[in-house]
Amino acid sequence: MHTEKVDTIIIGGGLSGIYAAFLLSKKKKPYVLLEARDRVGGRILSPEHQGFFADLGPSWYWPAINPKVNALLQTLGLNGYPQFETGMGRFQARDGHVETIEGYPMEPPGCRLFGGMISVVKGLCSRIPKDVIRLNHPVCEIERMENGVQVTVGRLDEKPKCRLFASGIILALPPRLAARSILFTPDLSYDLTQAMLKSSTWMAGQAKFFALYDKADWRKIGLSGQGFSLCGPLGEIHDGSSDATRPYGLTGFVGIPALRRKDSETMVRAILTQLSLLYGQAAGRPVSVYYQDWAREEFTATEYDQRAAHDHPEFQPPSGKTSIWDGMFHFAGTETADHLRGYLEGALSSAERAVSAVI
Ligand SMILES: Cc1cc2nc3c(=O)[nH]c(=O)nc-3n(C[C@H](O)[C@H](O)[C@H](O)COP(=O)(O)OP(=O)(O)OC[C@H]3O[C@@H](n4cnc5c(N)ncnc54)[C@H](O)[C@@H]3O)c2cc1C
């Protein structure tokens, strides 16, 4: 099989990989980005409904503590709007009964993005060459060679799709997922492999729901859309409306652990029943619904992520090193960041660190 030679390979086209690509492009450094899925964005996913983008992955950034996100939004000419929080909240007890409660304002205040979080990925992609991103390219093997690294694309149980050779790689995916799904030669050290497996992938065990409406009837009865439930299926609910006008939205995180969640149809039916109980009959009749179970996504979650993780990921590689193999292999991905690990802010800082190491 022919082995293609490239300068740098970025593995993973989530925010950290795409941002690393943008930074390498700015430095005029050649590279290729290999993405396993048939789309870029990774945990950022925002299906469109009549020009509105419903975030099924991240939806907030926090301007007060996200300087890198703020700067990137400015570069890309994107704008946010505050999370809607006016009105009372709803609380559902374990036995199902519902009470109206004072809302909890988000601290620090969070913002949603016009165009959904995917607009960040689209903005970055429009600023990098078209031919550098290869979709449907899952990396299954990474091998250290003399003066470089060989990367094999394909499935471990099938004939390889292609091989590439580079002088350096940026591994821009959750370390746990990489340790679980990619063969490394020579073996990564025991301590590094354990550090990778122990670093939980932020939100990988979660499922998210989004319902869209032509009217926000809950606002008319003084409710903010914020809700908490101990019986579920949704455990936490927020108003996910567009800032300007239609569509209005209710969105939330499923409170049931991954292993006990049913198929998406059953989940959506149960969630709509819950929403009509919390916010009135009309909340059970949205114009559109979206549901994403991240724990079932092979390019996000592993079997270790099926248990709910509430602690933020910790990645503690031996001696704190995020570059190995004599500087030919660089970790990126939000889980490897020094600060705000797990968040978009961490994805950006991890990419900056990896790109400076490559250069
Ligand atoms: C439901 C949910 C809600 C969230 N809410 C927020 C929020 O409100 N605010 C916030 O700041 N953060 C939030 N996050 C976290 C945020 O989404 C992540 O911090 C960020 O998107 C991570 O980007 P990443 O590039 O590090 O990883 P990922 O997005 O996971 O990207 C990794 C990429 O690698 C690809 N890949 C995997 N395996 C391979 C392989 N073998 N070969 C090639 N490619 C591969 C994947 O397909 C993916 O595109 C949320 C996440 C979820 C799931």
The ligand as an SDF file (V2000), in Angstrom:
LIG
                    3D

 53 58  0  0  0  0  0  0  0  0999 V2000
  -23.9180   17.2370   25.8850 C   0  0  0  0  0  0  0  0  0  0  0  0
  -22.6860   18.1140   26.0220 C   0  0  0  0  0  0  0  0  0  0  0  0
  -22.8000   19.3920   26.5430 C   0  0  0  0  0  0  0  0  0  0  0  0
  -21.6700   20.2060   26.6690 C   0  0  0  0  0  0  0  0  0  0  0  0
  -21.8360   21.4850   27.1170 N   0  0  0  0  0  0  0  0  0  0  0  0
  -20.7800   22.3280   27.1290 C   0  0  0  0  0  0  0  0  0  0  0  0
  -20.9700   23.7260   27.3490 C   0  0  0  0  0  0  0  0  0  0  0  0
  -22.1150   24.1890   27.4950 O   0  0  0  0  0  0  0  0  0  0  0  0
  -19.8670   24.5290   27.3750 N   0  0  0  0  0  0  0  0  0  0  0  0
  -18.6020   24.0480   27.1680 C   0  0  0  0  0  0  0  0  0  0  0  0
  -17.6350   24.8290   27.2220 O   0  0  0  0  0  0  0  0  0  0  0  0
  -18.4000   22.7110   26.8950 N   0  0  0  0  0  0  0  0  0  0  0  0
  -19.4510   21.8770   26.8630 C   0  0  0  0  0  0  0  0  0  0  0  0
  -19.2760   20.5590   26.4850 N   0  0  0  0  0  0  0  0  0  0  0  0
  -17.9080   20.0810   26.2200 C   0  0  0  0  0  0  0  0  0  0  0  0
  -17.4080   20.4600   24.8060 C   0  0  0  0  0  0  0  0  0  0  0  0
  -18.2960   19.9180   23.8720 O   0  0  0  0  0  0  0  0  0  0  0  0
  -16.0000   19.9140   24.6090 C   0  0  0  0  0  0  0  0  0  0  0  0
  -15.1280   20.5590   25.5190 O   0  0  0  0  0  0  0  0  0  0  0  0
  -15.4030   20.1350   23.2190 C   0  0  0  0  0  0  0  0  0  0  0  0
  -16.3570   20.0820   22.1980 O   0  0  0  0  0  0  0  0  0  0  0  0
  -14.3000   19.0900   23.0270 C   0  0  0  0  0  0  0  0  0  0  0  0
  -13.6230   19.2560   21.8110 O   0  0  0  0  0  0  0  0  0  0  0  0
  -12.4060   18.2630   21.4990 P   0  0  0  0  0  0  0  0  0  0  0  0
  -11.8980   18.6220   20.1520 O   0  0  0  0  0  0  0  0  0  0  0  0
  -11.4400   18.2730   22.6250 O   0  0  0  0  0  0  0  0  0  0  0  0
  -13.0360   16.7860   21.4970 O   0  0  0  0  0  0  0  0  0  0  0  0
  -14.1640   16.1450   20.5470 P   0  0  0  0  0  0  0  0  0  0  0  0
  -15.2050   17.1460   20.2370 O   0  0  0  0  0  0  0  0  0  0  0  0
  -14.5800   14.8900   21.2180 O   0  0  0  0  0  0  0  0  0  0  0  0
  -13.3750   15.8230   19.2080 O   0  0  0  0  0  0  0  0  0  0  0  0
  -12.6770   14.6340   18.9650 C   0  0  0  0  0  0  0  0  0  0  0  0
  -12.8060   14.3050   17.4850 C   0  0  0  0  0  0  0  0  0  0  0  0
  -12.0250   13.1530   17.1940 O   0  0  0  0  0  0  0  0  0  0  0  0
  -12.7680   12.3060   16.3260 C   0  0  0  0  0  0  0  0  0  0  0  0
  -12.2580   10.9430   16.4900 N   0  0  0  0  0  0  0  0  0  0  0  0
  -12.5090   10.0580   17.4830 C   0  0  0  0  0  0  0  0  0  0  0  0
  -11.8130    8.9130   17.2980 N   0  0  0  0  0  0  0  0  0  0  0  0
  -11.0900    9.0970   16.1590 C   0  0  0  0  0  0  0  0  0  0  0  0
  -10.1580    8.2760   15.4410 C   0  0  0  0  0  0  0  0  0  0  0  0
   -9.8130    7.0570   15.8720 N   0  0  0  0  0  0  0  0  0  0  0  0
   -9.6130    8.7760   14.3030 N   0  0  0  0  0  0  0  0  0  0  0  0
   -9.9420   10.0340   13.8470 C   0  0  0  0  0  0  0  0  0  0  0  0
  -10.8170   10.8400   14.4950 N   0  0  0  0  0  0  0  0  0  0  0  0
  -11.3640   10.3850   15.6460 C   0  0  0  0  0  0  0  0  0  0  0  0
  -14.2020   12.4790   16.7860 C   0  0  0  0  0  0  0  0  0  0  0  0
  -15.1210   12.0700   15.8000 O   0  0  0  0  0  0  0  0  0  0  0  0
  -14.2450   13.9740   17.0750 C   0  0  0  0  0  0  0  0  0  0  0  0
  -14.5960   14.7290   15.9310 O   0  0  0  0  0  0  0  0  0  0  0  0
  -20.3870   19.7250   26.2990 C   0  0  0  0  0  0  0  0  0  0  0  0
  -20.2760   18.4430   25.7590 C   0  0  0  0  0  0  0  0  0  0  0  0
  -21.4200   17.6440   25.5940 C   0  0  0  0  0  0  0  0  0  0  0  0
  -21.2900   16.2790   24.9630 C   0  0  0  0  0  0  0  0  0  0  0  0
  1  2  1  0
  2  3  1  0
  2 52  2  0
  3  4  2  0
  4  5  1  0
  4 50  1  0
  5  6  2  0
  6  7  1  0
  6 13  1  0
  7  8  2  0
  7  9  1  0
  9 10  1  0
 10 11  2  0
 10 12  1  0
 12 13  2  0
 13 14  1  0
 14 15  1  0
 14 50  1  0
 15 16  1  0
 16 17  1  0
 16 18  1  0
 18 19  1  0
 18 20  1  0
 20 21  1  0
 20 22  1  0
 22 23  1  0
 23 24  1  0
 24 25  2  0
 24 26  1  0
 24 27  1  0
 27 28  1  0
 28 29  2  0
 28 30  1  0
 28 31  1  0
 31 32  1  0
 32 33  1  0
 33 34  1  0
 33 48  1  0
 34 35  1  0
 35 36  1  0
 35 46  1  0
 36 37  1  0
 36 45  1  0
 37 38  2  0
 38 39  1  0
 39 40  1  0
 39 45  2  0
 40 41  1  0
 40 42  2  0
 42 43  1  0
 43 44  2  0
 44 45  1  0
 46 47  1  0
 46 48  1  0
 48 49  1  0
 50 51  2  0
 51 52  1  0
 52 53  1  0
M  END
$$$$
